[in-house]
Amino acid sequence: MKNIIKATSRGQITLPAEWRKKFSTSNFIIKENANFLEIRPINIEEIERDYTVFDAIRDNKGKGIKANDLIDILDKIERNG
């Protein structure tokens, strides 16, 4: 299925409900590849049960993870994907 999706003024996009319902996760990896973006669903709980991933250290009363740790997790996911 192909859809044309328009970004909001803040640069946000919404994935169609049909796509979101197809996968059992609400977490996605977005990767830039040459002339396109690749969006892949991931289940963080299955990959790294020891981590709770947040957007920044400030989330969850400081119990988030550091950016470098998040990058390491995403690299591991990509290698195993």
RAMOZI-V366811 format. One record per backbone hydrogen bond with DSSP energy under -1.0 kcal/mol. CO is the residue of the C=O (numbers start at 1). NH is the residue of the N-H. If there is no record, write none. Layout:
co=CO nh=NH
co=CO nh=NH
This chain:
co=8 nh=11
co=12 nh=8
co=16 nh=20
co=17 nh=21
co=27 nh=42
co=29 nh=40
co=31 nh=38
co=33 nh=36
co=36 nh=33
co=38 nh=31
co=40 nh=29
co=43 nh=47
co=44 nh=48
co=48 nh=51
co=56 nh=59
co=60 nh=63
co=66 nh=70
co=67 nh=71
co=68 nh=72
co=69 nh=73
co=70 nh=74
co=71 nh=75
co=72 nh=76
co=73 nh=77
co=74 nh=78
co=75 nh=79
co=76 nh=80
co=77 nh=81
